[in-house]
Amino acid sequence: MTEDNPIEPTLDSVVTHLRYIRSDLKNINNQLKTDYVKKAEFTPVKNLVFGFSGLLLTGVVITVGKLIFDHLK
């Protein structure tokens, strides 16, 4: 035991910590499988949102253009 590191790692403590890490990784993997949306599931939603946004933006640009051209006449 040194003064800089009061806890000297032993094989038992390392094995114990590795078990905790393994358990934490299993929990994280389970959470990722259940709580998060996969890319394949998200792609259709993203395409719909981009499509509707494009339509909205096109409508706004056409309306502003029409107002400008009507004002110039």
RALINSUL-V854754 format. One record per residue. N is the residue number from 1. BURIAL is 1 if it has 24 or more other C-alpha atoms within 12 Angstrom, else 0. D_FIRST is the distance of its C-alpha to the first C-alpha in Angstrom with 1 decimal. Layout:
<<N & BURIAL & D_FIRST> <N & BURIAL & D_FIRST>>
This chain:
<<1 & 0 & 0.0> <2 & 0 & 3.8> <3 & 0 & 6.9> <4 & 0 & 8.6> <5 & 0 & 6.9> <6 & 0 & 5.9> <7 & 0 & 6.7> <8 & 0 & 5.5> <9 & 0 & 9.1> <10 & 0 & 10.8> <11 & 0 & 14.5> <12 & 0 & 15.8> <13 & 0 & 14.3> <14 & 0 & 15.6> <15 & 0 & 18.9> <16 & 0 & 19.2> <17 & 0 & 18.9> <18 & 0 & 21.3> <19 & 0 & 23.7> <20 & 0 & 23.6> <21 & 0 & 24.3> <22 & 0 & 27.1> <23 & 0 & 28.6> <24 & 0 & 28.6> <25 & 0 & 30.3> <26 & 0 & 32.9> <27 & 0 & 33.6> <28 & 0 & 34.1> <29 & 0 & 36.3> <30 & 0 & 38.4> <31 & 0 & 38.8> <32 & 0 & 39.9> <33 & 0 & 42.4> <34 & 0 & 44.0> <35 & 0 & 43.7> <36 & 0 & 44.4> <37 & 0 & 47.7> <38 & 0 & 47.8> <39 & 0 & 49.5> <40 & 0 & 52.4> <41 & 0 & 53.1> <42 & 0 & 52.8> <43 & 0 & 55.2> <44 & 0 & 58.5> <45 & 0 & 57.6> <46 & 0 & 56.6> <47 & 0 & 59.9> <48 & 0 & 61.9> <49 & 0 & 60.3> <50 & 0 & 61.0> <51 & 0 & 64.5> <52 & 0 & 65.3> <53 & 0 & 63.8> <54 & 0 & 65.9> <55 & 0 & 69.0> <56 & 0 & 68.4> <57 & 0 & 67.8> <58 & 0 & 70.9> <59 & 0 & 72.9> <60 & 0 & 71.8> <61 & 0 & 72.6> <62 & 0 & 76.0> <63 & 0 & 76.8> <64 & 0 & 75.9> <65 & 0 & 77.8> <66 & 0 & 80.8> <67 & 0 & 80.7> <68 & 0 & 80.6> <69 & 0 & 83.5> <70 & 0 & 85.6> <71 & 0 & 85.1> <72 & 0 & 86.3> <73 & 0 & 89.6>>
